Amino acid sequence: MAQMKTKHIYLVFFTTLSLAYFIAISSLEINDFWKSEMILILLQLLGISYFTYGRWNRL
């Protein structure tokens, strides 16, 4: 049960971090293509780090 709680805490942390990044990128005055690319790259990196951390620590 404690493992599930830890997993959810990390999921909430990464979700909050990605939402904050999304808001920051959305407010920039750059081309829409680059905005979407920067958002997708960060979300992919966060997803990879979340699942890699979970596999190494058996969450």
Order of alpha helices (4+ residues) and beta strands (2+ residues): alpha-alpha
